[in-house]
Amino acid sequence: MGYVYLFVAIVAEVIGTSALKASQEFTRFWPSVVVVVGYGLAFYMLTLVLRTVPVGIAYALWAGLGIVLVTLIGVLAFGEKLDLPAVLGLVLIIAGVVVIQGFSKVSAH
């Protein structure tokens, strides 16, 4: 269940972060509510994750996948542009997540 909770935590954090831009510095009510609820749910779910997944692994996956997903939302929803170094950096983050999940004995339970 730890990785299911981690998935929910990542999705909630990505939603909260995406709404952060839409909140326009917390001047818009509903996007601001989504930010607070999204982050609250993300951190609560992360506490559940830590029952079974080591903190370093959980945080690496949460942060890495969150960065990639928020970047994709930035490109698709907000029209943000990526340059080559940004794309290469994202590829390295994805590679790091794959290495952790595919080869690390620490992440296996």
Phi and psi restraints in degrees (range 20) as a CNS / XPLOR table:
assign (resid 1 and name C) (resid 2 and name N)
       (resid 2 and name CA) (resid 2 and name C) 1.0 -57.2 20.0 2
assign (resid 2 and name N) (resid 2 and name CA)
       (resid 2 and name C) (resid 3 and name N) 1.0 -40.6 20.0 2
assign (resid 2 and name C) (resid 3 and name N)
       (resid 3 and name CA) (resid 3 and name C) 1.0 -77.6 20.0 2
assign (resid 3 and name N) (resid 3 and name CA)
       (resid 3 and name C) (resid 4 and name N) 1.0 -24.6 20.0 2
assign (resid 3 and name C) (resid 4 and name N)
       (resid 4 and name CA) (resid 4 and name C) 1.0 -67.2 20.0 2
assign (resid 4 and name N) (resid 4 and name CA)
       (resid 4 and name C) (resid 5 and name N) 1.0 -46.4 20.0 2
assign (resid 4 and name C) (resid 5 and name N)
       (resid 5 and name CA) (resid 5 and name C) 1.0 -60.2 20.0 2
assign (resid 5 and name N) (resid 5 and name CA)
       (resid 5 and name C) (resid 6 and name N) 1.0 -39.2 20.0 2
assign (resid 5 and name C) (resid 6 and name N)
       (resid 6 and name CA) (resid 6 and name C) 1.0 -63.7 20.0 2
assign (resid 6 and name N) (resid 6 and name CA)
       (resid 6 and name C) (resid 7 and name N) 1.0 -41.3 20.0 2
assign (resid 6 and name C) (resid 7 and name N)
       (resid 7 and name CA) (resid 7 and name C) 1.0 -59.8 20.0 2
assign (resid 7 and name N) (resid 7 and name CA)
       (resid 7 and name C) (resid 8 and name N) 1.0 -45.5 20.0 2
assign (resid 7 and name C) (resid 8 and name N)
       (resid 8 and name CA) (resid 8 and name C) 1.0 -63.6 20.0 2
assign (resid 8 and name N) (resid 8 and name CA)
       (resid 8 and name C) (resid 9 and name N) 1.0 -41.4 20.0 2
assign (resid 8 and name C) (resid 9 and name N)
       (resid 9 and name CA) (resid 9 and name C) 1.0 -61.1 20.0 2
assign (resid 9 and name N) (resid 9 and name CA)
       (resid 9 and name C) (resid 10 and name N) 1.0 -43.2 20.0 2
assign (resid 9 and name C) (resid 10 and name N)
       (resid 10 and name CA) (resid 10 and name C) 1.0 -64.9 20.0 2
assign (resid 10 and name N) (resid 10 and name CA)
       (resid 10 and name C) (resid 11 and name N) 1.0 -46.7 20.0 2
assign (resid 10 and name C) (resid 11 and name N)
       (resid 11 and name CA) (resid 11 and name C) 1.0 -62.0 20.0 2
assign (resid 11 and name N) (resid 11 and name CA)
       (resid 11 and name C) (resid 12 and name N) 1.0 -43.4 20.0 2
assign (resid 11 and name C) (resid 12 and name N)
       (resid 12 and name CA) (resid 12 and name C) 1.0 -63.7 20.0 2
assign (resid 12 and name N) (resid 12 and name CA)
       (resid 12 and name C) (resid 13 and name N) 1.0 -41.1 20.0 2
assign (resid 12 and name C) (resid 13 and name N)
       (resid 13 and name CA) (resid 13 and name C) 1.0 -66.5 20.0 2
assign (resid 13 and name N) (resid 13 and name CA)
       (resid 13 and name C) (resid 14 and name N) 1.0 -39.9 20.0 2
assign (resid 13 and name C) (resid 14 and name N)
       (resid 14 and name CA) (resid 14 and name C) 1.0 -65.4 20.0 2
assign (resid 14 and name N) (resid 14 and name CA)
       (resid 14 and name C) (resid 15 and name N) 1.0 -42.0 20.0 2
assign (resid 14 and name C) (resid 15 and name N)
       (resid 15 and name CA) (resid 15 and name C) 1.0 -63.1 20.0 2
assign (resid 15 and name N) (resid 15 and name CA)
       (resid 15 and name C) (resid 16 and name N) 1.0 -45.8 20.0 2
assign (resid 15 and name C) (resid 16 and name N)
       (resid 16 and name CA) (resid 16 and name C) 1.0 -61.3 20.0 2
assign (resid 16 and name N) (resid 16 and name CA)
       (resid 16 and name C) (resid 17 and name N) 1.0 -43.7 20.0 2
assign (resid 16 and name C) (resid 17 and name N)
       (resid 17 and name CA) (resid 17 and name C) 1.0 -67.0 20.0 2
assign (resid 17 and name N) (resid 17 and name CA)
       (resid 17 and name C) (resid 18 and name N) 1.0 -39.7 20.0 2
assign (resid 17 and name C) (resid 18 and name N)
       (resid 18 and name CA) (resid 18 and name C) 1.0 -64.5 20.0 2
assign (resid 18 and name N) (resid 18 and name CA)
       (resid 18 and name C) (resid 19 and name N) 1.0 -39.8 20.0 2
assign (resid 18 and name C) (resid 19 and name N)
       (resid 19 and name CA) (resid 19 and name C) 1.0 -69.8 20.0 2
assign (resid 19 and name N) (resid 19 and name CA)
       (resid 19 and name C) (resid 20 and name N) 1.0 -24.0 20.0 2
assign (resid 19 and name C) (resid 20 and name N)
       (resid 20 and name CA) (resid 20 and name C) 1.0 -58.5 20.0 2
assign (resid 20 and name N) (resid 20 and name CA)
       (resid 20 and name C) (resid 21 and name N) 1.0 -42.6 20.0 2
assign (resid 20 and name C) (resid 21 and name N)
       (resid 21 and name CA) (resid 21 and name C) 1.0 -65.8 20.0 2
assign (resid 21 and name N) (resid 21 and name CA)
       (resid 21 and name C) (resid 22 and name N) 1.0 -42.4 20.0 2
assign (resid 21 and name C) (resid 22 and name N)
       (resid 22 and name CA) (resid 22 and name C) 1.0 -68.8 20.0 2
assign (resid 22 and name N) (resid 22 and name CA)
       (resid 22 and name C) (resid 23 and name N) 1.0 -22.0 20.0 2
assign (resid 22 and name C) (resid 23 and name N)
       (resid 23 and name CA) (resid 23 and name C) 1.0 -71.0 20.0 2
assign (resid 23 and name N) (resid 23 and name CA)
       (resid 23 and name C) (resid 24 and name N) 1.0 -14.3 20.0 2
assign (resid 23 and name C) (resid 24 and name N)
       (resid 24 and name CA) (resid 24 and name C) 1.0 49.2 20.0 2
assign (resid 24 and name N) (resid 24 and name CA)
       (resid 24 and name C) (resid 25 and name N) 1.0 62.3 20.0 2
assign (resid 24 and name C) (resid 25 and name N)
       (resid 25 and name CA) (resid 25 and name C) 1.0 60.5 20.0 2
assign (resid 25 and name N) (resid 25 and name CA)
       (resid 25 and name C) (resid 26 and name N) 1.0 40.8 20.0 2
assign (resid 25 and name C) (resid 26 and name N)
       (resid 26 and name CA) (resid 26 and name C) 1.0 61.5 20.0 2
assign (resid 26 and name N) (resid 26 and name CA)
       (resid 26 and name C) (resid 27 and name N) 1.0 31.0 20.0 2
assign (resid 26 and name C) (resid 27 and name N)
       (resid 27 and name CA) (resid 27 and name C) 1.0 -97.6 20.0 2
assign (resid 27 and name N) (resid 27 and name CA)
       (resid 27 and name C) (resid 28 and name N) 1.0 -10.4 20.0 2
assign (resid 27 and name C) (resid 28 and name N)
       (resid 28 and name CA) (resid 28 and name C) 1.0 -110.6 20.0 2
assign (resid 28 and name N) (resid 28 and name CA)
       (resid 28 and name C) (resid 29 and name N) 1.0 125.5 20.0 2
assign (resid 28 and name C) (resid 29 and name N)
       (resid 29 and name CA) (resid 29 and name C) 1.0 -61.7 20.0 2
assign (resid 29 and name N) (resid 29 and name CA)
       (resid 29 and name C) (resid 30 and name N) 1.0 -59.9 20.0 2
assign (resid 29 and name C) (resid 30 and name N)
       (resid 30 and name CA) (resid 30 and name C) 1.0 -64.2 20.0 2
assign (resid 30 and name N) (resid 30 and name CA)
       (resid 30 and name C) (resid 31 and name N) 1.0 -44.0 20.0 2
assign (resid 30 and name C) (resid 31 and name N)
       (resid 31 and name CA) (resid 31 and name C) 1.0 -61.2 20.0 2
assign (resid 31 and name N) (resid 31 and name CA)
       (resid 31 and name C) (resid 32 and name N) 1.0 -33.5 20.0 2
assign (resid 31 and name C) (resid 32 and name N)
       (resid 32 and name CA) (resid 32 and name C) 1.0 -66.4 20.0 2
assign (resid 32 and name N) (resid 32 and name CA)
       (resid 32 and name C) (resid 33 and name N) 1.0 -38.8 20.0 2
assign (resid 32 and name C) (resid 33 and name N)
       (resid 33 and name CA) (resid 33 and name C) 1.0 -62.8 20.0 2
assign (resid 33 and name N) (resid 33 and name CA)
       (resid 33 and name C) (resid 34 and name N) 1.0 -42.8 20.0 2
assign (resid 33 and name C) (resid 34 and name N)
       (resid 34 and name CA) (resid 34 and name C) 1.0 -61.5 20.0 2
assign (resid 34 and name N) (resid 34 and name CA)
       (resid 34 and name C) (resid 35 and name N) 1.0 -38.6 20.0 2
assign (resid 34 and name C) (resid 35 and name N)
       (resid 35 and name CA) (resid 35 and name C) 1.0 -59.6 20.0 2
assign (resid 35 and name N) (resid 35 and name CA)
       (resid 35 and name C) (resid 36 and name N) 1.0 -52.4 20.0 2
assign (resid 35 and name C) (resid 36 and name N)
       (resid 36 and name CA) (resid 36 and name C) 1.0 -64.4 20.0 2
assign (resid 36 and name N) (resid 36 and name CA)
       (resid 36 and name C) (resid 37 and name N) 1.0 -45.5 20.0 2
assign (resid 36 and name C) (resid 37 and name N)
       (resid 37 and name CA) (resid 37 and name C) 1.0 -66.2 20.0 2
assign (resid 37 and name N) (resid 37 and name CA)
       (resid 37 and name C) (resid 38 and name N) 1.0 -42.8 20.0 2
assign (resid 37 and name C) (resid 38 and name N)
       (resid 38 and name CA) (resid 38 and name C) 1.0 -60.5 20.0 2
assign (resid 38 and name N) (resid 38 and name CA)
       (resid 38 and name C) (resid 39 and name N) 1.0 -48.9 20.0 2
assign (resid 38 and name C) (resid 39 and name N)
       (resid 39 and name CA) (resid 39 and name C) 1.0 -67.3 20.0 2
assign (resid 39 and name N) (resid 39 and name CA)
       (resid 39 and name C) (resid 40 and name N) 1.0 -38.9 20.0 2
assign (resid 39 and name C) (resid 40 and name N)
       (resid 40 and name CA) (resid 40 and name C) 1.0 -60.0 20.0 2
assign (resid 40 and name N) (resid 40 and name CA)
       (resid 40 and name C) (resid 41 and name N) 1.0 -47.6 20.0 2
assign (resid 40 and name C) (resid 41 and name N)
       (resid 41 and name CA) (resid 41 and name C) 1.0 -63.9 20.0 2
assign (resid 41 and name N) (resid 41 and name CA)
       (resid 41 and name C) (resid 42 and name N) 1.0 -41.2 20.0 2
assign (resid 41 and name C) (resid 42 and name N)
       (resid 42 and name CA) (resid 42 and name C) 1.0 -59.8 20.0 2
assign (resid 42 and name N) (resid 42 and name CA)
       (resid 42 and name C) (resid 43 and name N) 1.0 -47.8 20.0 2
assign (resid 42 and name C) (resid 43 and name N)
       (resid 43 and name CA) (resid 43 and name C) 1.0 -70.5 20.0 2
assign (resid 43 and name N) (resid 43 and name CA)
       (resid 43 and name C) (resid 44 and name N) 1.0 -36.1 20.0 2
assign (resid 43 and name C) (resid 44 and name N)
       (resid 44 and name CA) (resid 44 and name C) 1.0 -62.6 20.0 2
assign (resid 44 and name N) (resid 44 and name CA)
       (resid 44 and name C) (resid 45 and name N) 1.0 -47.1 20.0 2
assign (resid 44 and name C) (resid 45 and name N)
       (resid 45 and name CA) (resid 45 and name C) 1.0 -63.4 20.0 2
assign (resid 45 and name N) (resid 45 and name CA)
       (resid 45 and name C) (resid 46 and name N) 1.0 -36.0 20.0 2
assign (resid 45 and name C) (resid 46 and name N)
       (resid 46 and name CA) (resid 46 and name C) 1.0 -62.2 20.0 2
assign (resid 46 and name N) (resid 46 and name CA)
       (resid 46 and name C) (resid 47 and name N) 1.0 -35.8 20.0 2
assign (resid 46 and name C) (resid 47 and name N)
       (resid 47 and name CA) (resid 47 and name C) 1.0 -63.7 20.0 2
assign (resid 47 and name N) (resid 47 and name CA)
       (resid 47 and name C) (resid 48 and name N) 1.0 -35.6 20.0 2
assign (resid 47 and name C) (resid 48 and name N)
       (resid 48 and name CA) (resid 48 and name C) 1.0 -69.5 20.0 2
assign (resid 48 and name N) (resid 48 and name CA)
       (resid 48 and name C) (resid 49 and name N) 1.0 -36.6 20.0 2
assign (resid 48 and name C) (resid 49 and name N)
       (resid 49 and name CA) (resid 49 and name C) 1.0 -58.7 20.0 2
assign (resid 49 and name N) (resid 49 and name CA)
       (resid 49 and name C) (resid 50 and name N) 1.0 -40.5 20.0 2
assign (resid 49 and name C) (resid 50 and name N)
       (resid 50 and name CA) (resid 50 and name C) 1.0 -70.3 20.0 2
assign (resid 50 and name N) (resid 50 and name CA)
       (resid 50 and name C) (resid 51 and name N) 1.0 -4.6 20.0 2
assign (resid 50 and name C) (resid 51 and name N)
       (resid 51 and name CA) (resid 51 and name C) 1.0 -67.1 20.0 2
assign (resid 51 and name N) (resid 51 and name CA)
       (resid 51 and name C) (resid 52 and name N) 1.0 -32.6 20.0 2
assign (resid 51 and name C) (resid 52 and name N)
       (resid 52 and name CA) (resid 52 and name C) 1.0 -126.9 20.0 2
assign (resid 52 and name N) (resid 52 and name CA)
       (resid 52 and name C) (resid 53 and name N) 1.0 -16.2 20.0 2
assign (resid 52 and name C) (resid 53 and name N)
       (resid 53 and name CA) (resid 53 and name C) 1.0 -114.1 20.0 2
assign (resid 53 and name N) (resid 53 and name CA)
       (resid 53 and name C) (resid 54 and name N) 1.0 132.1 20.0 2
assign (resid 53 and name C) (resid 54 and name N)
       (resid 54 and name CA) (resid 54 and name C) 1.0 -56.4 20.0 2
assign (resid 54 and name N) (resid 54 and name CA)
       (resid 54 and name C) (resid 55 and name N) 1.0 142.0 20.0 2
assign (resid 54 and name C) (resid 55 and name N)
       (resid 55 and name CA) (resid 55 and name C) 1.0 -57.6 20.0 2
assign (resid 55 and name N) (resid 55 and name CA)
       (resid 55 and name C) (resid 56 and name N) 1.0 -40.4 20.0 2
assign (resid 55 and name C) (resid 56 and name N)
       (resid 56 and name CA) (resid 56 and name C) 1.0 -65.0 20.0 2
assign (resid 56 and name N) (resid 56 and name CA)
       (resid 56 and name C) (resid 57 and name N) 1.0 -41.4 20.0 2
assign (resid 56 and name C) (resid 57 and name N)
       (resid 57 and name CA) (resid 57 and name C) 1.0 -69.3 20.0 2
assign (resid 57 and name N) (resid 57 and name CA)
       (resid 57 and name C) (resid 58 and name N) 1.0 -46.1 20.0 2
assign (resid 57 and name C) (resid 58 and name N)
       (resid 58 and name CA) (resid 58 and name C) 1.0 -59.4 20.0 2
assign (resid 58 and name N) (resid 58 and name CA)
       (resid 58 and name C) (resid 59 and name N) 1.0 -45.6 20.0 2
assign (resid 58 and name C) (resid 59 and name N)
       (resid 59 and name CA) (resid 59 and name C) 1.0 -69.8 20.0 2
assign (resid 59 and name N) (resid 59 and name CA)
       (resid 59 and name C) (resid 60 and name N) 1.0 -37.4 20.0 2
assign (resid 59 and name C) (resid 60 and name N)
       (resid 60 and name CA) (resid 60 and name C) 1.0 -61.9 20.0 2
assign (resid 60 and name N) (resid 60 and name CA)
       (resid 60 and name C) (resid 61 and name N) 1.0 -44.9 20.0 2
assign (resid 60 and name C) (resid 61 and name N)
       (resid 61 and name CA) (resid 61 and name C) 1.0 -68.2 20.0 2
assign (resid 61 and name N) (resid 61 and name CA)
       (resid 61 and name C) (resid 62 and name N) 1.0 -43.1 20.0 2
assign (resid 61 and name C) (resid 62 and name N)
       (resid 62 and name CA) (resid 62 and name C) 1.0 -61.1 20.0 2
assign (resid 62 and name N) (resid 62 and name CA)
       (resid 62 and name C) (resid 63 and name N) 1.0 -50.6 20.0 2
assign (resid 62 and name C) (resid 63 and name N)
       (resid 63 and name CA) (resid 63 and name C) 1.0 -68.2 20.0 2
assign (resid 63 and name N) (resid 63 and name CA)
       (resid 63 and name C) (resid 64 and name N) 1.0 -46.7 20.0 2
assign (resid 63 and name C) (resid 64 and name N)
       (resid 64 and name CA) (resid 64 and name C) 1.0 -62.6 20.0 2
assign (resid 64 and name N) (resid 64 and name CA)
       (resid 64 and name C) (resid 65 and name N) 1.0 -50.3 20.0 2
assign (resid 64 and name C) (resid 65 and name N)
       (resid 65 and name CA) (resid 65 and name C) 1.0 -68.4 20.0 2
assign (resid 65 and name N) (resid 65 and name CA)
       (resid 65 and name C) (resid 66 and name N) 1.0 -35.1 20.0 2
assign (resid 65 and name C) (resid 66 and name N)
       (resid 66 and name CA) (resid 66 and name C) 1.0 -61.8 20.0 2
assign (resid 66 and name N) (resid 66 and name CA)
       (resid 66 and name C) (resid 67 and name N) 1.0 -42.9 20.0 2
assign (resid 66 and name C) (resid 67 and name N)
       (resid 67 and name CA) (resid 67 and name C) 1.0 -60.4 20.0 2
assign (resid 67 and name N) (resid 67 and name CA)
       (resid 67 and name C) (resid 68 and name N) 1.0 -46.8 20.0 2
assign (resid 67 and name C) (resid 68 and name N)
       (resid 68 and name CA) (resid 68 and name C) 1.0 -64.5 20.0 2
assign (resid 68 and name N) (resid 68 and name CA)
       (resid 68 and name C) (resid 69 and name N) 1.0 -45.7 20.0 2
assign (resid 68 and name C) (resid 69 and name N)
       (resid 69 and name CA) (resid 69 and name C) 1.0 -67.3 20.0 2
assign (resid 69 and name N) (resid 69 and name CA)
       (resid 69 and name C) (resid 70 and name N) 1.0 -41.8 20.0 2
assign (resid 69 and name C) (resid 70 and name N)
       (resid 70 and name CA) (resid 70 and name C) 1.0 -64.4 20.0 2
assign (resid 70 and name N) (resid 70 and name CA)
       (resid 70 and name C) (resid 71 and name N) 1.0 -37.9 20.0 2
assign (resid 70 and name C) (resid 71 and name N)
       (resid 71 and name CA) (resid 71 and name C) 1.0 -62.7 20.0 2
assign (resid 71 and name N) (resid 71 and name CA)
       (resid 71 and name C) (resid 72 and name N) 1.0 -44.2 20.0 2
assign (resid 71 and name C) (resid 72 and name N)
       (resid 72 and name CA) (resid 72 and name C) 1.0 -61.4 20.0 2
assign (resid 72 and name N) (resid 72 and name CA)
       (resid 72 and name C) (resid 73 and name N) 1.0 -41.1 20.0 2
assign (resid 72 and name C) (resid 73 and name N)
       (resid 73 and name CA) (resid 73 and name C) 1.0 -65.3 20.0 2
assign (resid 73 and name N) (resid 73 and name CA)
       (resid 73 and name C) (resid 74 and name N) 1.0 -39.8 20.0 2
assign (resid 73 and name C) (resid 74 and name N)
       (resid 74 and name CA) (resid 74 and name C) 1.0 -58.5 20.0 2
assign (resid 74 and name N) (resid 74 and name CA)
       (resid 74 and name C) (resid 75 and name N) 1.0 -41.9 20.0 2
assign (resid 74 and name C) (resid 75 and name N)
       (resid 75 and name CA) (resid 75 and name C) 1.0 -69.7 20.0 2
assign (resid 75 and name N) (resid 75 and name CA)
       (resid 75 and name C) (resid 76 and name N) 1.0 -47.4 20.0 2
assign (resid 75 and name C) (resid 76 and name N)
       (resid 76 and name CA) (resid 76 and name C) 1.0 -77.7 20.0 2
assign (resid 76 and name N) (resid 76 and name CA)
       (resid 76 and name C) (resid 77 and name N) 1.0 -41.5 20.0 2
assign (resid 76 and name C) (resid 77 and name N)
       (resid 77 and name CA) (resid 77 and name C) 1.0 -93.9 20.0 2
assign (resid 77 and name N) (resid 77 and name CA)
       (resid 77 and name C) (resid 78 and name N) 1.0 -32.1 20.0 2
assign (resid 77 and name C) (resid 78 and name N)
       (resid 78 and name CA) (resid 78 and name C) 1.0 -111.8 20.0 2
assign (resid 78 and name N) (resid 78 and name CA)
       (resid 78 and name C) (resid 79 and name N) 1.0 1.7 20.0 2
assign (resid 78 and name C) (resid 79 and name N)
       (resid 79 and name CA) (resid 79 and name C) 1.0 67.8 20.0 2
assign (resid 79 and name N) (resid 79 and name CA)
       (resid 79 and name C) (resid 80 and name N) 1.0 24.1 20.0 2
assign (resid 79 and name C) (resid 80 and name N)
       (resid 80 and name CA) (resid 80 and name C) 1.0 -73.5 20.0 2
assign (resid 80 and name N) (resid 80 and name CA)
       (resid 80 and name C) (resid 81 and name N) 1.0 148.8 20.0 2
assign (resid 80 and name C) (resid 81 and name N)
       (resid 81 and name CA) (resid 81 and name C) 1.0 -105.7 20.0 2
assign (resid 81 and name N) (resid 81 and name CA)
       (resid 81 and name C) (resid 82 and name N) 1.0 147.9 20.0 2
assign (resid 81 and name C) (resid 82 and name N)
       (resid 82 and name CA) (resid 82 and name C) 1.0 -114.3 20.0 2
assign (resid 82 and name N) (resid 82 and name CA)
       (resid 82 and name C) (resid 83 and name N) 1.0 139.5 20.0 2
assign (resid 82 and name C) (resid 83 and name N)
       (resid 83 and name CA) (resid 83 and name C) 1.0 -98.9 20.0 2
assign (resid 83 and name N) (resid 83 and name CA)
       (resid 83 and name C) (resid 84 and name N) 1.0 175.5 20.0 2
assign (resid 83 and name C) (resid 84 and name N)
       (resid 84 and name CA) (resid 84 and name C) 1.0 -58.3 20.0 2
assign (resid 84 and name N) (resid 84 and name CA)
       (resid 84 and name C) (resid 85 and name N) 1.0 -45.6 20.0 2
assign (resid 84 and name C) (resid 85 and name N)
       (resid 85 and name CA) (resid 85 and name C) 1.0 -59.9 20.0 2
assign (resid 85 and name N) (resid 85 and name CA)
       (resid 85 and name C) (resid 86 and name N) 1.0 -36.3 20.0 2
assign (resid 85 and name C) (resid 86 and name N)
       (resid 86 and name CA) (resid 86 and name C) 1.0 -64.6 20.0 2
assign (resid 86 and name N) (resid 86 and name CA)
       (resid 86 and name C) (resid 87 and name N) 1.0 -43.4 20.0 2
assign (resid 86 and name C) (resid 87 and name N)
       (resid 87 and name CA) (resid 87 and name C) 1.0 -64.0 20.0 2
assign (resid 87 and name N) (resid 87 and name CA)
       (resid 87 and name C) (resid 88 and name N) 1.0 -43.8 20.0 2
assign (resid 87 and name C) (resid 88 and name N)
       (resid 88 and name CA) (resid 88 and name C) 1.0 -62.2 20.0 2
assign (resid 88 and name N) (resid 88 and name CA)
       (resid 88 and name C) (resid 89 and name N) 1.0 -41.5 20.0 2
assign (resid 88 and name C) (resid 89 and name N)
       (resid 89 and name CA) (resid 89 and name C) 1.0 -61.0 20.0 2
assign (resid 89 and name N) (resid 89 and name CA)
       (resid 89 and name C) (resid 90 and name N) 1.0 -42.6 20.0 2
assign (resid 89 and name C) (resid 90 and name N)
       (resid 90 and name CA) (resid 90 and name C) 1.0 -64.6 20.0 2
assign (resid 90 and name N) (resid 90 and name CA)
       (resid 90 and name C) (resid 91 and name N) 1.0 -39.0 20.0 2
assign (resid 90 and name C) (resid 91 and name N)
       (resid 91 and name CA) (resid 91 and name C) 1.0 -61.7 20.0 2
assign (resid 91 and name N) (resid 91 and name CA)
       (resid 91 and name C) (resid 92 and name N) 1.0 -40.4 20.0 2
assign (resid 91 and name C) (resid 92 and name N)
       (resid 92 and name CA) (resid 92 and name C) 1.0 -66.3 20.0 2
assign (resid 92 and name N) (resid 92 and name CA)
       (resid 92 and name C) (resid 93 and name N) 1.0 -37.3 20.0 2
assign (resid 92 and name C) (resid 93 and name N)
       (resid 93 and name CA) (resid 93 and name C) 1.0 -63.2 20.0 2
assign (resid 93 and name N) (resid 93 and name CA)
       (resid 93 and name C) (resid 94 and name N) 1.0 -46.4 20.0 2
assign (resid 93 and name C) (resid 94 and name N)
       (resid 94 and name CA) (resid 94 and name C) 1.0 -61.0 20.0 2
assign (resid 94 and name N) (resid 94 and name CA)
       (resid 94 and name C) (resid 95 and name N) 1.0 -42.0 20.0 2
assign (resid 94 and name C) (resid 95 and name N)
       (resid 95 and name CA) (resid 95 and name C) 1.0 -61.5 20.0 2
assign (resid 95 and name N) (resid 95 and name CA)
       (resid 95 and name C) (resid 96 and name N) 1.0 -39.6 20.0 2
assign (resid 95 and name C) (resid 96 and name N)
       (resid 96 and name CA) (resid 96 and name C) 1.0 -62.8 20.0 2
assign (resid 96 and name N) (resid 96 and name CA)
       (resid 96 and name C) (resid 97 and name N) 1.0 -42.3 20.0 2
assign (resid 96 and name C) (resid 97 and name N)
       (resid 97 and name CA) (resid 97 and name C) 1.0 -63.7 20.0 2
assign (resid 97 and name N) (resid 97 and name CA)
       (resid 97 and name C) (resid 98 and name N) 1.0 -42.3 20.0 2
assign (resid 97 and name C) (resid 98 and name N)
       (resid 98 and name CA) (resid 98 and name C) 1.0 -63.2 20.0 2
assign (resid 98 and name N) (resid 98 and name CA)
       (resid 98 and name C) (resid 99 and name N) 1.0 -42.7 20.0 2
assign (resid 98 and name C) (resid 99 and name N)
       (resid 99 and name CA) (resid 99 and name C) 1.0 -62.9 20.0 2
assign (resid 99 and name N) (resid 99 and name CA)
       (resid 99 and name C) (resid 100 and name N) 1.0 -45.5 20.0 2
assign (resid 99 and name C) (resid 100 and name N)
       (resid 100 and name CA) (resid 100 and name C) 1.0 -60.0 20.0 2
assign (resid 100 and name N) (resid 100 and name CA)
       (resid 100 and name C) (resid 101 and name N) 1.0 -50.3 20.0 2
assign (resid 100 and name C) (resid 101 and name N)
       (resid 101 and name CA) (resid 101 and name C) 1.0 -71.3 20.0 2
assign (resid 101 and name N) (resid 101 and name CA)
       (resid 101 and name C) (resid 102 and name N) 1.0 -34.8 20.0 2
assign (resid 101 and name C) (resid 102 and name N)
       (resid 102 and name CA) (resid 102 and name C) 1.0 -87.4 20.0 2
assign (resid 102 and name N) (resid 102 and name CA)
       (resid 102 and name C) (resid 103 and name N) 1.0 -27.7 20.0 2
assign (resid 102 and name C) (resid 103 and name N)
       (resid 103 and name CA) (resid 103 and name C) 1.0 -126.4 20.0 2
assign (resid 103 and name N) (resid 103 and name CA)
       (resid 103 and name C) (resid 104 and name N) 1.0 -17.3 20.0 2
assign (resid 103 and name C) (resid 104 and name N)
       (resid 104 and name CA) (resid 104 and name C) 1.0 -80.6 20.0 2
assign (resid 104 and name N) (resid 104 and name CA)
       (resid 104 and name C) (resid 105 and name N) 1.0 129.5 20.0 2
assign (resid 104 and name C) (resid 105 and name N)
       (resid 105 and name CA) (resid 105 and name C) 1.0 -76.0 20.0 2
assign (resid 105 and name N) (resid 105 and name CA)
       (resid 105 and name C) (resid 106 and name N) 1.0 -19.5 20.0 2
assign (resid 105 and name C) (resid 106 and name N)
       (resid 106 and name CA) (resid 106 and name C) 1.0 -67.6 20.0 2
assign (resid 106 and name N) (resid 106 and name CA)
       (resid 106 and name C) (resid 107 and name N) 1.0 -36.4 20.0 2
assign (resid 106 and name C) (resid 107 and name N)
       (resid 107 and name CA) (resid 107 and name C) 1.0 -80.9 20.0 2
assign (resid 107 and name N) (resid 107 and name CA)
       (resid 107 and name C) (resid 108 and name N) 1.0 -15.3 20.0 2
assign (resid 107 and name C) (resid 108 and name N)
       (resid 108 and name CA) (resid 108 and name C) 1.0 -80.6 20.0 2
assign (resid 108 and name N) (resid 108 and name CA)
       (resid 108 and name C) (resid 109 and name N) 1.0 134.9 20.0 2
